[in-house]
Amino acid sequence: MTLSREPAWVRHAVWWHVYPLGFTGADPTGAHRWPGRGLAHLRDWLDYAVRLGVNGLALGPIFDSTTHGYDTVDHLRVDPRLGGDAAFDELVAAARARGLRVLLDGVFNHVGRAHPAFTETLALGAGAPRAGWFVPTGDAGPDGVPRYATFEGHDGLVALAHDNPAVADHVAEIMIHWLDRGAAGWRLDAAYAVPAAFWARVLPRVRRAHPDAYLVGEVIHGDYADLVRRSGLDAVTQYELWKAVWSALNDGNLFELAWALKRHDALLETFVPFTFVGNHDVTRLASRLREPTHLAHALVVLCTVAGTPNVYYGDEQAFTGLKEERVGGDDAVRPAFPTGPDELAPHGWPTYRLHQELIGLRRRHPWLHAARTATVFLANTRMTYESAAEGQRILVALNLAADPADLPAPGAVDVLAGGGDLREAGTGEAAVRLPARGWAVLATTDA
């Protein structure tokens, strides 16, 4: 039993995460502001998403901004590069017609330097109507312009004063406005940088207007459960598990994964995490992994342990891309998608079909959403774990080695996904023989 107040529908949710400015081919630098194909281009890919097996579309930032979307200048207007408000309404309607919910990305820790409230404050000083939205540092730059607090030292991202009730009012109004327009919830960007007390003031107002909204915060490190309790968020992003998955696979050290799953399991006392193996801020999984076949192992973990799974666009086609710490360093992991699926490279479709298989398994077993995991067998490159909830149970067997391996699978009666030879099925002595770098998801006598 979890303690967070996530809506009941989230139990069944699997998201396809898209960075719209990149996906549609828009200029993310602000230098040219060419529009690309707009949200209409994303609308044309919704059937592809449905065939993938997802039932939610998690959008990166879509609001009017100067450059990459995270320097918002108007939270109540869809960026013209994406086609404006009408394009959003059409996308939501098309998604809803296909059974897809839409999650929005809300940047409420900071605004872009060109936000009218900030430019007005720079022009008028402390007497500006919204000067209290920002936090002066008490010094000035070489040009004599007063300095204000920023997000992690980025001069173009001006931090909001979260202790100001007017800021809380504004954020609540924005969130409710777009939920009124058809969004199903919010991913709250840089939630870790915002005081939990701010969310505790804002989110109850949002829930009163939209009790069924899903509210998840971006949190990279720290005490996830404590932040959920203090903020009132439904969930936070599970970066700890993300790191353990690729690191354990690269190092041939499944003890790291087992330890991370134990910590992951403990979070379920408070909330169900938002899980992923790739997103818009990190190097692509296919580039991160040293052994390409381990991409399957990563996806197996994502789809068989507790969480609300999130698949980053292109990962389902084994896209590669290196995240770099430089201007434009995100471009490789935020690419444009082609006009249609027939323009995707042939080598990506086996990975797409693997996603279909495992997402399908996940959706046929919705109890996995809050399942507890336990290690059954563990070695450096071999592991069997069980996921169980609501009287249901599956076993997951992983072999990272370049040789076949026999793994214990007590109670296993059938292979649900993957491949392997099951011996002494249905007994406590059951075992599965996996091929080199193989895996299997197994039904048990308890299922």
PyMOL commands that set and color helices and strands:
alter all, ss='L'
color gray80, all
select helices_A, chain A and resi 8-12+20-23+39-43+46-52+80-82+84-97+116-127+131-133+165-180+191-193+196-209+224-231+239-251+254-267+285-288+294-304+315-317+331-333+341-343+346-364+366-370
alter helices_A, ss='H'
color red, helices_A
select strands_A, chain A and resi 15-18+56-59+63-65+72-78+101-106+110-112+136-140+146-148+150-151+154-159+185-188+214-217+235-236+274-276+308-312+372-378+382-389+392-399+405-408+412-418+421-423+431-434+439-444
alter strands_A, ss='S'
color yellow, strands_A
deselect
rebuild
show_as cartoon
